[in-house]
Amino acid sequence: MKFLRRLLVLVAFLLVFVAGAAAWWINQPLSLAADSVDLSVEQRNTPREIANAWVQSGVQTSPFLLYEWFRWSGDARKIRAGSYEISRGVTPRELLNKMVRGDESLATVRLIEGWTFKQFRAELAKADSLKPSTAAMSDADIMAALGEPTVAPEGRFYPDTYAYSKGANDLTVLKRAHHAMQMRLAAVWAEKSPDSPLRSATDALILASIVEKETGAAADRGKVAGVFANRLRIGMPLQTDPTVIYGMGAAFDGNLRKRDLQTDTPFNTYTRGGLPPTPIAMPGKAALMASVKPDATKALYFVSRGDGTSEFSNDLAAHNRAVNQFIRGRAASK
């Protein structure tokens, strides 16, 4: 009996010691192989796999101890999938809490107003820690994956800054940007002016892309849209250079020549009336709103003043005078 009592006391002492040691260990900073260590946890990963993966990524501790802490805490099954990053000084307790909270490490990619879909894809391809799952996909393949197989991708993505978990799939960002544009376009279309010459939300998107490319100063945006709306009402060609340039594609060398304006393409708004068949870029919120609620103006023409702003004219004679002043006069002074 004495031996049994002594054994029980020893076991109790050892349990208290182990519990104390464990309580001490989980509150001590983990050693890391670098200043920071990151890991993408997927939904299918088990707690043991997660512990092993942290050690393989650079957490310098026993994977057995880390797993036992996850299990002993009672929170092992609460770990959320996501991308996590830890820095020197983090403890096992803090590491587990971060994963249970879903306190992810996020990266961002910014899409700029006026970019083409080609530029959008190039930006995604070089984005930090974003899996290029669409790299081998055509534009049509991507739109099919987004549920719009017959729609051209140009202009169908909303320019904004998108945060994502490191290691995320680039199709995730594409889906979010595509959905954001659908929601934004529906909202502005609901606010269109009663006298708008636009017949559909797609028309608004196309016009907004032109307004985005033609506007140098934000204060001119509504009037630029007004000029194009006036032309559409009376059946006058839009005659806008950005659509011609877009239609030229890789053939455009930076100089737009008279012969380019005379060479017919589906996007040449000098040789064809109405709107081009698709947007020519990603319009932002202001350009979308301007397309459906342009400024009230009688202007039918505008020309760049050379400082980012435009000179607007109601008739051709006034426009020719503005061209002489701001284009030919500027060229003569060089």
Summary of the structure (lengths in Angstrom):
residues: 334
radius of gyration: 30.4
end to end distance: 109.6
largest distance: 116.9
contacts: 978
relative contact order: 0.09
helix: 50%
strand: 11%
